[in-house]
Amino acid sequence: MNNYCNAYFKVDMNEVIRNYNRVKAHIGPDTEILPVLKGNCYGYGLIPMAKLYTQHCGARILANAAVCEAVQLRRAGIDCSIVVIGGIPQHLLPAVVEFDLQCPLFDAVTARRLNDLAASAGKKVKVHIKIETGMNRLGVRPGQPLDELLNLVKSLDNLEVTGVYTHFATSTADFYDPFALEQFQRFQQGVAQLREAGFDPAYIHCCNSAALTWFREAREFSTHVRSCTSILGHMSMEDGREPIGLVEPCEIGAYITNVHDIQPGESVGYSRAFIADRPMTVATLSFGFADGFYPGWMRQQGPVLVSGTRTRLLGCCMDQSFADVTGIPCQIGQKVLLVGRDGNEQITTWEIEQFCENTFEYLYGTIGNRVERIYSWV
Ligand SMILES: *Cc1c(COP(=O)(O)O)cnc(C)c1O
């Protein structure tokens, strides 16, 4: 540890590789993984995870949601195919061309603009036609709107249709969720239209982590699955069903900076947010909401491991937090775990997700740079 940080987020890189291979085994040899690196790779760290996927997992194409993250990867020397799967503000289309990014296409304005930019640069831009099937976020509806777009694209020499995709709105809800089945139908219709129009996209993708878990038909119809959650070893189904055998690869910890006793009626923190009803021992911890931790985690007294014993947080300030360490031997300077295993006790990400009633993307995607990322290869 050398970044002078008060808290850390440690990733077991070998476990991520094993998860990648577990997902691969689950989806079979005919479908590839298109790793999604959005939101700083859900807090895991953009560039190190991109390097892991390309150099150690065999990924040949990566997905970002935002152009800025794709550009960061390019500047870090990542030269494989990169597709931006999120909506792109028009002013960033020149960057798509400059940095050789693939991008979504679902509207005529963007098609013409991209084509002009590519022509000026003497390049062809690779686009993935995004089919609107029910998420109503980005996409062109199958039928006449798609036909019109495809006709336009045929007339634009500097666009190359390299992919087609859609995104499920409800695949996390249940295996064979009926709305996901409907969306898949519409997607198949869209892909059939592309083929009838003479396009033969190399990338066909619709499954996220939840869908790749259960939606065999959609997987087999596709060339790629888009995954972040599963390859990071986290739960994608809302009910925690996880048939792949994934293992969580992260540990989140901080340090005790003070230990003190308080009497009944004494309070802890701003606004006297916590008031002791009995003699207690309180530890002050070296992290706070300015580190990007989800506030409800601390404020609603989430779990924490101190000396291998499970206890609770008592509150949180901007840079410091409190834990109840009554009866737990501990001292200034020692480590505490928000997530991870210490002795026989473990706090899993899934437990925190249940506790916060939110998925880990929300809990980890906001963890900031002040929390040192440690990439462990042991
Ligand atoms: C976030 C996202 C994914 C990845 O989802 P996971 O469930 O984390 O695997 C895939 N596709 C799109 C369009 C996304 O927005």
The ligand as an SDF file (V2000), in Angstrom:
LIG
                    3D

 15 15  0  0  0  0  0  0  0  0999 V2000
  -24.6340   -2.6620  -17.4940 C   0  0  0  0  0  0  0  0  0  0  0  0
  -24.9260   -3.2930  -18.7720 C   0  0  0  0  0  0  0  0  0  0  0  0
  -24.4910   -4.6010  -19.0050 C   0  0  0  0  0  0  0  0  0  0  0  0
  -23.7990   -5.4530  -17.9740 C   0  0  0  0  0  0  0  0  0  0  0  0
  -24.6950   -5.8340  -16.9900 O   0  0  0  0  0  0  0  0  0  0  0  0
  -24.3050   -6.9110  -15.8830 P   0  0  0  0  0  0  0  0  0  0  0  0
  -25.5950   -7.3980  -15.4030 O   0  0  0  0  0  0  0  0  0  0  0  0
  -23.5260   -6.2000  -14.8480 O   0  0  0  0  0  0  0  0  0  0  0  0
  -23.5090   -7.9440  -16.5140 O   0  0  0  0  0  0  0  0  0  0  0  0
  -24.7370   -5.1410  -20.2480 C   0  0  0  0  0  0  0  0  0  0  0  0
  -25.3590   -4.4300  -21.2150 N   0  0  0  0  0  0  0  0  0  0  0  0
  -25.7780   -3.1620  -21.0320 C   0  0  0  0  0  0  0  0  0  0  0  0
  -26.4390   -2.4380  -22.1510 C   0  0  0  0  0  0  0  0  0  0  0  0
  -25.5900   -2.5590  -19.8000 C   0  0  0  0  0  0  0  0  0  0  0  0
  -26.0300   -1.3200  -19.6160 O   0  0  0  0  0  0  0  0  0  0  0  0
  1  2  1  0
  2  3  1  0
  2 14  2  0
  3  4  1  0
  3 10  2  0
  4  5  1  0
  5  6  1  0
  6  7  2  0
  6  8  1  0
  6  9  1  0
 10 11  1  0
 11 12  2  0
 12 13  1  0
 12 14  1  0
 14 15  1  0
M  END
$$$$
